[in-house]
Amino acid sequence: MKNEVKVIEIRCKKCNKLMMEYYPCGDESSVSLQNIGMKCSRCKRVIILKKYSEGMMKEHSENGTLRI
């Protein structure tokens, strides 16, 4: 059994503020977060997510934390 991640925390890479929590559904190939804009309330950085799949998020995360 793989190292299953129950929640992926999406954090700002500039100030490490928690922006969103993503609960994976199991489909790693389909695009799950597309055209979602988030603004960090601490450093005022704006992020627009494009073409993020669950597999990509799991691959780039460290211990369930993805810094974007």
Distance bins in CASP14 RR format, pairs under 12 A and 6 or more apart:
PFRMAT RR
TARGET T0000
AUTHOR 0000-0000-0000
RMODE 2
METHOD distances of the structure
MODEL  1
2 24 0 0 0 0 0 1 0 0 0 0 0
2 26 0 0 0 0 0 1 0 0 0 0 0
2 28 0 0 0 0 0 1 0 0 0 0 0
2 55 0 0 0 0 0 1 0 0 0 0 0
2 58 0 0 0 0 1 0 0 0 0 0 0
2 59 0 0 0 0 0 1 0 0 0 0 0
3 58 0 0 0 0 1 0 0 0 0 0 0
3 59 0 0 0 0 0 1 0 0 0 0 0
3 61 0 0 0 0 0 1 0 0 0 0 0
3 62 0 0 0 0 0 1 0 0 0 0 0
3 63 0 0 0 0 1 0 0 0 0 0 0
3 64 0 0 0 0 1 0 0 0 0 0 0
4 24 0 0 0 0 1 0 0 0 0 0 0
4 26 0 0 0 0 1 0 0 0 0 0 0
4 28 0 0 0 0 0 1 0 0 0 0 0
4 54 0 0 0 0 0 1 0 0 0 0 0
4 58 0 0 0 0 1 0 0 0 0 0 0
4 64 0 0 0 0 0 1 0 0 0 0 0
5 21 0 0 0 0 0 1 0 0 0 0 0
5 22 0 0 0 0 1 0 0 0 0 0 0
5 23 0 0 0 0 1 0 0 0 0 0 0
5 24 1 0 0 1 0 0 0 0 0 0 0
5 25 0 0 0 0 0 1 0 0 0 0 0
5 26 0 0 0 0 0 1 0 0 0 0 0
5 28 0 0 0 0 0 1 0 0 0 0 0
5 54 0 0 0 0 1 0 0 0 0 0 0
5 55 0 0 0 0 0 1 0 0 0 0 0
5 57 0 0 0 0 1 0 0 0 0 0 0
5 58 1 0 1 0 0 0 0 0 0 0 0
5 59 0 0 0 0 0 1 0 0 0 0 0
5 60 0 0 0 0 0 1 0 0 0 0 0
5 61 1 0 0 1 0 0 0 0 0 0 0
5 62 0 0 0 0 0 1 0 0 0 0 0
5 63 0 0 0 0 1 0 0 0 0 0 0
5 64 1 0 1 0 0 0 0 0 0 0 0
5 65 0 0 0 0 1 0 0 0 0 0 0
5 66 0 0 0 0 1 0 0 0 0 0 0
6 21 0 0 0 0 0 1 0 0 0 0 0
6 22 0 0 0 0 0 1 0 0 0 0 0
6 23 1 0 0 1 0 0 0 0 0 0 0
6 24 1 0 0 1 0 0 0 0 0 0 0
6 25 0 0 0 0 0 1 0 0 0 0 0
6 26 0 0 0 0 0 1 0 0 0 0 0
6 58 0 0 0 0 0 1 0 0 0 0 0
6 63 0 0 0 0 0 1 0 0 0 0 0
6 64 0 0 0 0 1 0 0 0 0 0 0
7 18 0 0 0 0 0 1 0 0 0 0 0
7 20 0 0 0 0 0 1 0 0 0 0 0
7 21 1 0 1 0 0 0 0 0 0 0 0
7 22 1 0 0 1 0 0 0 0 0 0 0
7 23 1 0 1 0 0 0 0 0 0 0 0
7 24 0 0 0 0 1 0 0 0 0 0 0
7 57 0 0 0 0 0 1 0 0 0 0 0
7 58 0 0 0 0 0 1 0 0 0 0 0
7 61 0 0 0 0 0 1 0 0 0 0 0
7 63 0 0 0 0 0 1 0 0 0 0 0
7 64 1 0 0 1 0 0 0 0 0 0 0
7 65 0 0 0 0 1 0 0 0 0 0 0
7 66 0 0 0 0 0 1 0 0 0 0 0
8 18 0 0 0 0 0 1 0 0 0 0 0
8 19 0 0 0 0 0 1 0 0 0 0 0
8 20 0 0 0 0 1 0 0 0 0 0 0
8 21 1 0 0 1 0 0 0 0 0 0 0
8 22 1 0 1 0 0 0 0 0 0 0 0
8 23 1 0 0 1 0 0 0 0 0 0 0
8 24 1 0 0 1 0 0 0 0 0 0 0
8 25 0 0 0 0 0 1 0 0 0 0 0
8 26 0 0 0 0 0 1 0 0 0 0 0
8 32 0 0 0 0 0 1 0 0 0 0 0
8 33 0 0 0 0 0 1 0 0 0 0 0
8 52 0 0 0 0 0 1 0 0 0 0 0
8 53 0 0 0 0 0 1 0 0 0 0 0
8 54 0 0 0 0 1 0 0 0 0 0 0
8 55 0 0 0 0 1 0 0 0 0 0 0
8 56 0 0 0 0 0 1 0 0 0 0 0
8 57 1 0 1 0 0 0 0 0 0 0 0
8 58 1 0 0 1 0 0 0 0 0 0 0
8 59 0 0 0 0 0 1 0 0 0 0 0
8 60 0 0 0 0 1 0 0 0 0 0 0
8 61 1 0 1 0 0 0 0 0 0 0 0
8 62 0 0 0 0 0 1 0 0 0 0 0
8 63 0 0 0 0 0 1 0 0 0 0 0
8 64 1 0 1 0 0 0 0 0 0 0 0
8 65 1 0 0 1 0 0 0 0 0 0 0
8 66 1 0 1 0 0 0 0 0 0 0 0
8 67 0 0 0 0 0 1 0 0 0 0 0
8 68 0 0 0 0 0 1 0 0 0 0 0
9 16 0 0 0 0 0 1 0 0 0 0 0
9 17 0 0 0 0 0 1 0 0 0 0 0
9 18 1 0 1 0 0 0 0 0 0 0 0
9 19 0 0 0 0 1 0 0 0 0 0 0
9 20 1 0 0 1 0 0 0 0 0 0 0
9 21 1 0 1 0 0 0 0 0 0 0 0
9 22 1 0 0 1 0 0 0 0 0 0 0
9 23 0 0 0 0 0 1 0 0 0 0 0
9 57 0 0 0 0 0 1 0 0 0 0 0
9 61 0 0 0 0 1 0 0 0 0 0 0
9 62 0 0 0 0 0 1 0 0 0 0 0
9 63 0 0 0 0 1 0 0 0 0 0 0
9 64 1 0 0 1 0 0 0 0 0 0 0
9 65 1 0 1 0 0 0 0 0 0 0 0
9 66 1 0 0 1 0 0 0 0 0 0 0
9 67 0 0 0 0 1 0 0 0 0 0 0
9 68 0 0 0 0 0 1 0 0 0 0 0
10 16 0 0 0 0 0 1 0 0 0 0 0
10 17 0 0 0 0 0 1 0 0 0 0 0
10 18 1 0 0 1 0 0 0 0 0 0 0
10 19 1 0 1 0 0 0 0 0 0 0 0
10 20 1 0 1 0 0 0 0 0 0 0 0
10 21 1 0 0 1 0 0 0 0 0 0 0
10 22 1 0 0 1 0 0 0 0 0 0 0
10 23 0 0 0 0 0 1 0 0 0 0 0
10 32 0 0 0 0 0 1 0 0 0 0 0
10 33 0 0 0 0 1 0 0 0 0 0 0
10 36 0 0 0 0 1 0 0 0 0 0 0
10 37 0 0 0 0 0 1 0 0 0 0 0
10 38 1 0 0 1 0 0 0 0 0 0 0
10 40 0 0 0 0 0 1 0 0 0 0 0
10 47 0 0 0 0 1 0 0 0 0 0 0
10 49 0 0 0 0 1 0 0 0 0 0 0
10 52 0 0 0 0 1 0 0 0 0 0 0
10 57 0 0 0 0 1 0 0 0 0 0 0
10 60 0 0 0 0 0 1 0 0 0 0 0
10 61 0 0 0 0 1 0 0 0 0 0 0
10 64 0 0 0 0 1 0 0 0 0 0 0
10 65 0 0 0 0 1 0 0 0 0 0 0
10 66 1 0 1 0 0 0 0 0 0 0 0
10 67 0 0 0 0 1 0 0 0 0 0 0
10 68 1 0 0 1 0 0 0 0 0 0 0
11 17 1 0 0 1 0 0 0 0 0 0 0
11 18 1 0 1 0 0 0 0 0 0 0 0
11 19 1 0 0 1 0 0 0 0 0 0 0
11 20 0 0 0 0 1 0 0 0 0 0 0
11 21 0 0 0 0 0 1 0 0 0 0 0
11 22 0 0 0 0 0 1 0 0 0 0 0
11 38 0 0 0 0 0 1 0 0 0 0 0
11 40 0 0 0 0 1 0 0 0 0 0 0
11 42 0 0 0 0 0 1 0 0 0 0 0
11 43 0 0 0 0 0 1 0 0 0 0 0
11 45 0 0 0 0 0 1 0 0 0 0 0
11 47 0 0 0 0 0 1 0 0 0 0 0
11 61 0 0 0 0 1 0 0 0 0 0 0
11 62 0 0 0 0 0 1 0 0 0 0 0
11 63 0 0 0 0 0 1 0 0 0 0 0
11 64 0 0 0 0 0 1 0 0 0 0 0
11 65 1 0 1 0 0 0 0 0 0 0 0
11 66 1 0 0 1 0 0 0 0 0 0 0
11 67 1 0 1 0 0 0 0 0 0 0 0
11 68 1 0 0 1 0 0 0 0 0 0 0
12 18 0 0 0 0 1 0 0 0 0 0 0
12 19 1 0 1 0 0 0 0 0 0 0 0
12 20 0 0 0 0 0 1 0 0 0 0 0
12 38 0 0 0 0 1 0 0 0 0 0 0
12 39 0 0 0 0 1 0 0 0 0 0 0
12 40 1 0 1 0 0 0 0 0 0 0 0
12 41 0 0 0 0 1 0 0 0 0 0 0
12 42 1 0 0 1 0 0 0 0 0 0 0
12 43 1 0 0 1 0 0 0 0 0 0 0
12 44 0 0 0 0 0 1 0 0 0 0 0
12 45 1 0 1 0 0 0 0 0 0 0 0
12 46 0 0 0 0 0 1 0 0 0 0 0
12 47 1 0 0 1 0 0 0 0 0 0 0
12 65 0 0 0 0 0 1 0 0 0 0 0
12 66 0 0 0 0 0 1 0 0 0 0 0
12 67 1 0 0 1 0 0 0 0 0 0 0
12 68 1 0 0 1 0 0 0 0 0 0 0
13 19 0 0 0 0 0 1 0 0 0 0 0
13 40 0 0 0 0 1 0 0 0 0 0 0
13 43 0 0 0 0 0 1 0 0 0 0 0
13 45 0 0 0 0 1 0 0 0 0 0 0
13 47 0 0 0 0 1 0 0 0 0 0 0
13 60 0 0 0 0 0 1 0 0 0 0 0
13 62 0 0 0 0 0 1 0 0 0 0 0
13 65 0 0 0 0 0 1 0 0 0 0 0
13 66 0 0 0 0 1 0 0 0 0 0 0
13 67 1 0 1 0 0 0 0 0 0 0 0
13 68 1 0 0 1 0 0 0 0 0 0 0
14 40 1 0 0 1 0 0 0 0 0 0 0
14 42 0 0 0 0 1 0 0 0 0 0 0
14 43 1 0 1 0 0 0 0 0 0 0 0
14 44 0 0 0 0 1 0 0 0 0 0 0
14 45 1 0 1 0 0 0 0 0 0 0 0
14 46 0 0 0 0 0 1 0 0 0 0 0
14 47 0 0 0 0 1 0 0 0 0 0 0
14 67 0 0 0 0 1 0 0 0 0 0 0
14 68 0 0 0 0 1 0 0 0 0 0 0
15 40 1 0 0 1 0 0 0 0 0 0 0
15 41 0 0 0 0 1 0 0 0 0 0 0
15 42 1 0 1 0 0 0 0 0 0 0 0
15 43 1 0 1 0 0 0 0 0 0 0 0
15 44 0 0 0 0 1 0 0 0 0 0 0
15 45 1 0 0 1 0 0 0 0 0 0 0
15 67 0 0 0 0 0 1 0 0 0 0 0
16 40 0 0 0 0 1 0 0 0 0 0 0
16 42 0 0 0 0 1 0 0 0 0 0 0
16 43 0 0 0 0 1 0 0 0 0 0 0
16 45 0 0 0 0 0 1 0 0 0 0 0
16 65 0 0 0 0 1 0 0 0 0 0 0
16 66 0 0 0 0 0 1 0 0 0 0 0
16 67 1 0 0 1 0 0 0 0 0 0 0
16 68 0 0 0 0 0 1 0 0 0 0 0
17 38 0 0 0 0 0 1 0 0 0 0 0
17 39 0 0 0 0 0 1 0 0 0 0 0
17 40 1 0 1 0 0 0 0 0 0 0 0
17 41 1 0 0 1 0 0 0 0 0 0 0
17 42 1 0 1 0 0 0 0 0 0 0 0
17 43 1 0 0 1 0 0 0 0 0 0 0
17 44 0 0 0 0 0 1 0 0 0 0 0
17 45 0 0 0 0 1 0 0 0 0 0 0
17 47 0 0 0 0 0 1 0 0 0 0 0
17 65 0 0 0 0 0 1 0 0 0 0 0
17 67 0 0 0 0 0 1 0 0 0 0 0
17 68 0 0 0 0 0 1 0 0 0 0 0
18 38 0 0 0 0 0 1 0 0 0 0 0
18 40 0 0 0 0 1 0 0 0 0 0 0
18 41 0 0 0 0 0 1 0 0 0 0 0
18 42 0 0 0 0 1 0 0 0 0 0 0
18 64 0 0 0 0 0 1 0 0 0 0 0
18 65 0 0 0 0 1 0 0 0 0 0 0
18 66 0 0 0 0 0 1 0 0 0 0 0
18 67 0 0 0 0 0 1 0 0 0 0 0
18 68 0 0 0 0 0 1 0 0 0 0 0
19 33 0 0 0 0 0 1 0 0 0 0 0
19 36 0 0 0 0 0 1 0 0 0 0 0
19 37 0 0 0 0 1 0 0 0 0 0 0
19 38 1 0 1 0 0 0 0 0 0 0 0
19 39 0 0 0 0 1 0 0 0 0 0 0
19 40 1 0 0 1 0 0 0 0 0 0 0
19 41 0 0 0 0 1 0 0 0 0 0 0
19 42 0 0 0 0 1 0 0 0 0 0 0
19 43 0 0 0 0 0 1 0 0 0 0 0
19 45 0 0 0 0 1 0 0 0 0 0 0
19 46 0 0 0 0 0 1 0 0 0 0 0
19 47 1 0 0 1 0 0 0 0 0 0 0
19 49 0 0 0 0 0 1 0 0 0 0 0
19 65 0 0 0 0 0 1 0 0 0 0 0
19 66 0 0 0 0 1 0 0 0 0 0 0
19 67 0 0 0 0 1 0 0 0 0 0 0
19 68 1 0 0 1 0 0 0 0 0 0 0
20 33 0 0 0 0 1 0 0 0 0 0 0
20 36 0 0 0 0 1 0 0 0 0 0 0
20 37 0 0 0 0 1 0 0 0 0 0 0
20 38 1 0 0 1 0 0 0 0 0 0 0
20 39 0 0 0 0 0 1 0 0 0 0 0
20 40 0 0 0 0 0 1 0 0 0 0 0
20 41 0 0 0 0 0 1 0 0 0 0 0
20 47 0 0 0 0 1 0 0 0 0 0 0
20 49 0 0 0 0 1 0 0 0 0 0 0
20 52 0 0 0 0 0 1 0 0 0 0 0
20 57 0 0 0 0 0 1 0 0 0 0 0
20 65 0 0 0 0 0 1 0 0 0 0 0
20 66 0 0 0 0 1 0 0 0 0 0 0
20 68 0 0 0 0 1 0 0 0 0 0 0
21 38 0 0 0 0 0 1 0 0 0 0 0
21 57 0 0 0 0 0 1 0 0 0 0 0
21 64 0 0 0 0 0 1 0 0 0 0 0
21 65 0 0 0 0 0 1 0 0 0 0 0
21 66 0 0 0 0 0 1 0 0 0 0 0
22 32 1 0 0 1 0 0 0 0 0 0 0
22 33 1 0 0 1 0 0 0 0 0 0 0
22 36 0 0 0 0 0 1 0 0 0 0 0
22 38 0 0 0 0 0 1 0 0 0 0 0
22 49 0 0 0 0 0 1 0 0 0 0 0
22 52 0 0 0 0 1 0 0 0 0 0 0
22 53 0 0 0 0 0 1 0 0 0 0 0
22 54 0 0 0 0 1 0 0 0 0 0 0
22 55 0 0 0 0 0 1 0 0 0 0 0
22 56 0 0 0 0 0 1 0 0 0 0 0
22 57 1 0 0 1 0 0 0 0 0 0 0
22 58 0 0 0 0 0 1 0 0 0 0 0
22 61 0 0 0 0 1 0 0 0 0 0 0
22 64 0 0 0 0 1 0 0 0 0 0 0
22 65 0 0 0 0 0 1 0 0 0 0 0
22 66 0 0 0 0 1 0 0 0 0 0 0
22 68 0 0 0 0 0 1 0 0 0 0 0
23 32 0 0 0 0 0 1 0 0 0 0 0
23 33 0 0 0 0 0 1 0 0 0 0 0
23 54 0 0 0 0 0 1 0 0 0 0 0
23 57 0 0 0 0 0 1 0 0 0 0 0
23 64 0 0 0 0 0 1 0 0 0 0 0
24 30 0 0 0 0 0 1 0 0 0 0 0
24 32 0 0 0 0 1 0 0 0 0 0 0
24 33 0 0 0 0 0 1 0 0 0 0 0
24 52 0 0 0 0 0 1 0 0 0 0 0
24 53 0 0 0 0 0 1 0 0 0 0 0
24 54 1 0 1 0 0 0 0 0 0 0 0
24 55 0 0 0 0 1 0 0 0 0 0 0
24 56 0 0 0 0 0 1 0 0 0 0 0
24 57 1 0 0 1 0 0 0 0 0 0 0
24 58 1 0 0 1 0 0 0 0 0 0 0
24 61 0 0 0 0 0 1 0 0 0 0 0
24 64 0 0 0 0 0 1 0 0 0 0 0
24 66 0 0 0 0 0 1 0 0 0 0 0
25 32 1 0 0 1 0 0 0 0 0 0 0
25 33 0 0 0 0 0 1 0 0 0 0 0
25 53 0 0 0 0 0 1 0 0 0 0 0
25 54 1 0 0 1 0 0 0 0 0 0 0
25 55 0 0 0 0 0 1 0 0 0 0 0
25 57 0 0 0 0 0 1 0 0 0 0 0
26 32 0 0 0 0 1 0 0 0 0 0 0
26 53 0 0 0 0 0 1 0 0 0 0 0
26 54 1 0 0 1 0 0 0 0 0 0 0
26 55 0 0 0 0 1 0 0 0 0 0 0
26 57 0 0 0 0 0 1 0 0 0 0 0
26 58 0 0 0 0 1 0 0 0 0 0 0
27 53 0 0 0 0 1 0 0 0 0 0 0
27 54 1 0 0 1 0 0 0 0 0 0 0
27 55 0 0 0 0 1 0 0 0 0 0 0
27 57 0 0 0 0 0 1 0 0 0 0 0
27 58 0 0 0 0 0 1 0 0 0 0 0
28 52 0 0 0 0 0 1 0 0 0 0 0
28 53 1 0 0 1 0 0 0 0 0 0 0
28 54 1 0 1 0 0 0 0 0 0 0 0
28 55 1 1 0 0 0 0 0 0 0 0 0
28 56 0 0 0 0 1 0 0 0 0 0 0
28 57 0 0 0 0 1 0 0 0 0 0 0
28 58 1 0 0 1 0 0 0 0 0 0 0
28 59 0 0 0 0 1 0 0 0 0 0 0
29 51 0 0 0 0 0 1 0 0 0 0 0
29 53 1 0 0 1 0 0 0 0 0 0 0
29 54 0 0 0 0 1 0 0 0 0 0 0
29 55 1 0 0 1 0 0 0 0 0 0 0
29 56 0 0 0 0 1 0 0 0 0 0 0
29 58 0 0 0 0 0 1 0 0 0 0 0
30 51 0 0 0 0 0 1 0 0 0 0 0
30 52 0 0 0 0 0 1 0 0 0 0 0
30 53 1 0 0 1 0 0 0 0 0 0 0
30 54 1 0 0 1 0 0 0 0 0 0 0
30 55 0 0 0 0 1 0 0 0 0 0 0
30 56 0 0 0 0 0 1 0 0 0 0 0
31 49 0 0 0 0 1 0 0 0 0 0 0
31 50 0 0 0 0 1 0 0 0 0 0 0
31 51 1 0 1 0 0 0 0 0 0 0 0
31 52 1 0 0 1 0 0 0 0 0 0 0
31 53 1 0 1 0 0 0 0 0 0 0 0
31 54 0 0 0 0 1 0 0 0 0 0 0
31 55 0 0 0 0 0 1 0 0 0 0 0
31 56 0 0 0 0 1 0 0 0 0 0 0
31 57 0 0 0 0 0 1 0 0 0 0 0
32 49 0 0 0 0 1 0 0 0 0 0 0
32 50 0 0 0 0 0 1 0 0 0 0 0
32 51 0 0 0 0 1 0 0 0 0 0 0
32 52 1 0 0 1 0 0 0 0 0 0 0
32 53 1 0 1 0 0 0 0 0 0 0 0
32 54 1 0 1 0 0 0 0 0 0 0 0
32 55 0 0 0 0 1 0 0 0 0 0 0
32 56 0 0 0 0 1 0 0 0 0 0 0
32 57 1 0 0 1 0 0 0 0 0 0 0
32 58 0 0 0 0 0 1 0 0 0 0 0
33 47 0 0 0 0 0 1 0 0 0 0 0
33 48 0 0 0 0 0 1 0 0 0 0 0
33 49 1 0 1 0 0 0 0 0 0 0 0
33 50 0 0 0 0 1 0 0 0 0 0 0
33 51 0 0 0 0 1 0 0 0 0 0 0
33 52 1 0 1 0 0 0 0 0 0 0 0
33 53 0 0 0 0 1 0 0 0 0 0 0
33 54 0 0 0 0 1 0 0 0 0 0 0
33 55 0 0 0 0 0 1 0 0 0 0 0
33 56 0 0 0 0 1 0 0 0 0 0 0
33 57 1 0 0 1 0 0 0 0 0 0 0
33 66 0 0 0 0 0 1 0 0 0 0 0
33 68 0 0 0 0 1 0 0 0 0 0 0
34 48 0 0 0 0 1 0 0 0 0 0 0
34 49 1 0 0 1 0 0 0 0 0 0 0
34 50 1 0 0 1 0 0 0 0 0 0 0
34 51 1 0 0 1 0 0 0 0 0 0 0
34 52 1 0 0 1 0 0 0 0 0 0 0
34 53 0 0 0 0 1 0 0 0 0 0 0
34 56 0 0 0 0 0 1 0 0 0 0 0
35 47 0 0 0 0 0 1 0 0 0 0 0
35 48 1 0 0 1 0 0 0 0 0 0 0
35 49 1 0 0 1 0 0 0 0 0 0 0
35 50 1 0 0 1 0 0 0 0 0 0 0
35 51 0 0 0 0 1 0 0 0 0 0 0
35 52 0 0 0 0 0 1 0 0 0 0 0
36 46 0 0 0 0 0 1 0 0 0 0 0
36 47 0 0 0 0 1 0 0 0 0 0 0
36 48 1 0 0 1 0 0 0 0 0 0 0
36 49 1 0 1 0 0 0 0 0 0 0 0
36 50 0 0 0 0 1 0 0 0 0 0 0
36 51 0 0 0 0 0 1 0 0 0 0 0
36 52 0 0 0 0 1 0 0 0 0 0 0
36 68 0 0 0 0 0 1 0 0 0 0 0
37 45 0 0 0 0 0 1 0 0 0 0 0
37 46 1 0 0 1 0 0 0 0 0 0 0
37 47 1 0 0 1 0 0 0 0 0 0 0
37 48 1 0 1 0 0 0 0 0 0 0 0
37 49 1 0 0 1 0 0 0 0 0 0 0
37 50 0 0 0 0 1 0 0 0 0 0 0
37 52 0 0 0 0 0 1 0 0 0 0 0
37 68 0 0 0 0 0 1 0 0 0 0 0
38 44 0 0 0 0 0 1 0 0 0 0 0
38 45 0 0 0 0 1 0 0 0 0 0 0
38 46 1 0 0 1 0 0 0 0 0 0 0
38 47 1 0 1 0 0 0 0 0 0 0 0
38 48 1 0 0 1 0 0 0 0 0 0 0
38 49 1 0 0 1 0 0 0 0 0 0 0
38 52 0 0 0 0 0 1 0 0 0 0 0
38 68 0 0 0 0 1 0 0 0 0 0 0
39 45 1 0 0 1 0 0 0 0 0 0 0
39 46 1 0 1 0 0 0 0 0 0 0 0
39 47 1 0 0 1 0 0 0 0 0 0 0
39 48 0 0 0 0 0 1 0 0 0 0 0
40 46 1 0 0 1 0 0 0 0 0 0 0
40 47 1 0 0 1 0 0 0 0 0 0 0
40 67 0 0 0 0 0 1 0 0 0 0 0
40 68 0 0 0 0 0 1 0 0 0 0 0
45 67 0 0 0 0 0 1 0 0 0 0 0
45 68 0 0 0 0 1 0 0 0 0 0 0
46 68 0 0 0 0 0 1 0 0 0 0 0
47 66 0 0 0 0 0 1 0 0 0 0 0
47 67 0 0 0 0 0 1 0 0 0 0 0
47 68 1 0 1 0 0 0 0 0 0 0 0
48 68 0 0 0 0 0 1 0 0 0 0 0
49 56 0 0 0 0 0 1 0 0 0 0 0
49 57 0 0 0 0 1 0 0 0 0 0 0
49 66 0 0 0 0 0 1 0 0 0 0 0
49 68 1 0 0 1 0 0 0 0 0 0 0
50 56 0 0 0 0 0 1 0 0 0 0 0
50 68 0 0 0 0 0 1 0 0 0 0 0
51 57 0 0 0 0 0 1 0 0 0 0 0
52 58 0 0 0 0 0 1 0 0 0 0 0
52 59 0 0 0 0 0 1 0 0 0 0 0
52 60 0 0 0 0 1 0 0 0 0 0 0
52 61 0 0 0 0 0 1 0 0 0 0 0
52 66 0 0 0 0 1 0 0 0 0 0 0
52 68 0 0 0 0 1 0 0 0 0 0 0
53 59 0 0 0 0 1 0 0 0 0 0 0
53 60 0 0 0 0 0 1 0 0 0 0 0
54 60 0 0 0 0 0 1 0 0 0 0 0
54 61 0 0 0 0 0 1 0 0 0 0 0
54 66 0 0 0 0 0 1 0 0 0 0 0
55 61 0 0 0 0 1 0 0 0 0 0 0
55 66 0 0 0 0 0 1 0 0 0 0 0
56 66 0 0 0 0 1 0 0 0 0 0 0
56 68 0 0 0 0 0 1 0 0 0 0 0
57 64 0 0 0 0 1 0 0 0 0 0 0
57 65 0 0 0 0 0 1 0 0 0 0 0
57 66 1 0 1 0 0 0 0 0 0 0 0
57 67 0 0 0 0 0 1 0 0 0 0 0
57 68 0 0 0 0 1 0 0 0 0 0 0
58 64 0 0 0 0 1 0 0 0 0 0 0
58 65 0 0 0 0 0 1 0 0 0 0 0
58 66 0 0 0 0 1 0 0 0 0 0 0
59 66 0 0 0 0 1 0 0 0 0 0 0
60 66 1 0 1 0 0 0 0 0 0 0 0
60 67 0 0 0 0 1 0 0 0 0 0 0
60 68 0 0 0 0 1 0 0 0 0 0 0
61 67 0 0 0 0 1 0 0 0 0 0 0
61 68 0 0 0 0 0 1 0 0 0 0 0
END
